[in-house]
Amino acid sequence: MTDLFEDYHKQPPELRAIVSEIEEKSLTGLDYPDLVLFQSRCEAIGYTFDYDLSGTPFNLKAIKK
C-alpha cells in the first residue's frame, strides 16, 4: 500500500494543504491533540493516517469504502 506521506506527489490539493500544515507544525512539535485534529480533518476528506507513541504520523492513505 502507498503511504501518501512518502508519495506526496499523489496527494490531491486539498490533502496536500493539510499535510503541509502537519509538516509545519511538526517543526515545533506535534502533540496528541494536534494529531487527532489533523486526522479528523483528513478523515473529513476521505483519508486517514496512523501515528506512533512519539507522535510521528505515518501510513497516510485513502479510507476504503
One Martini backbone bead per residue (centre of mass of N, CA, C, O) as a GRO file, in nm:
protein
   65
    1MET     BB    1   0.099   0.035   0.018
    2THR     BB    2   0.055   0.372  -0.002
    3ASP     BB    3   0.236   0.644   0.128
    4LEU     BB    4   0.149   0.981   0.113
    5PHE     BB    5   0.395   1.095   0.260
    6GLU     BB    6   0.596   0.977   0.043
    7ASP     BB    7   0.374   1.017  -0.205
    8TYR     BB    8   0.305   1.336  -0.248
    9HIS     BB    9   0.234   1.350  -0.564
   10LYS     BB   10  -0.060   1.194  -0.495
   11GLN     BB   11  -0.179   1.437  -0.372
   12PRO     BB   12  -0.429   1.619  -0.324
   13PRO     BB   13  -0.469   1.948  -0.263
   14GLU     BB   14  -0.633   1.925   0.004
   15LEU     BB   15  -0.430   1.734   0.142
   16ARG     BB   16  -0.170   1.899   0.106
   17ALA     BB   17  -0.255   2.128   0.298
   18ILE     BB   18  -0.263   1.956   0.555
   19VAL     BB   19   0.024   1.839   0.541
   20SER     BB   20   0.167   2.111   0.558
   21GLU     BB   21   0.070   2.168   0.845
   22ILE     BB   22   0.196   1.926   0.978
   23GLU     BB   23   0.488   1.992   0.902
   24GLU     BB   24   0.500   2.269   1.039
   25LYS     BB   25   0.421   2.170   1.327
   26SER     BB   26   0.660   1.960   1.358
   27LEU     BB   27   0.884   2.175   1.414
   28THR     BB   28   0.746   2.228   1.718
   29GLY     BB   29   0.550   1.996   1.772
   30LEU     BB   30   0.360   1.716   1.822
   31ASP     BB   31   0.054   1.638   1.957
   32TYR     BB   32  -0.223   1.461   2.013
   33PRO     BB   33  -0.431   1.685   1.947
   34ASP     BB   34  -0.312   1.745   1.670
   35LEU     BB   35  -0.349   1.463   1.546
   36VAL     BB   36  -0.655   1.446   1.580
   37LEU     BB   37  -0.720   1.692   1.409
   38PHE     BB   38  -0.579   1.606   1.146
   39GLN     BB   39  -0.728   1.338   1.116
   40SER     BB   40  -1.015   1.458   1.096
   41ARG     BB   41  -0.957   1.624   0.841
   42CYS     BB   42  -0.882   1.386   0.663
   43GLU     BB   43  -1.146   1.221   0.702
   44ALA     BB   44  -1.337   1.442   0.574
   45ILE     BB   45  -1.173   1.368   0.277
   46GLY     BB   46  -1.084   1.039   0.281
   47TYR     BB   47  -0.851   1.020   0.506
   48THR     BB   48  -0.568   0.854   0.674
   49PHE     BB   49  -0.372   0.786   0.979
   50ASP     BB   50  -0.097   0.710   1.162
   51TYR     BB   51   0.052   0.685   1.501
   52ASP     BB   52   0.288   0.713   1.735
   53LEU     BB   53   0.416   0.767   2.053
   54SER     BB   54   0.595   1.015   1.929
   55GLY     BB   55   0.405   1.161   1.701
   56THR     BB   56   0.431   1.001   1.425
   57PRO     BB   57   0.326   1.015   1.117
   58PHE     BB   58   0.167   0.748   0.915
   59ASN     BB   59   0.006   0.598   0.664
   60LEU     BB   60  -0.118   0.755   0.427
   61LYS     BB   61  -0.468   0.712   0.331
   62ALA     BB   62  -0.731   0.590   0.196
   63ILE     BB   63  -1.052   0.530   0.256
   64LYS     BB   64  -1.230   0.254   0.270
   65LYS     BB   65  -1.563   0.169   0.144
   0.00000   0.00000   0.00000
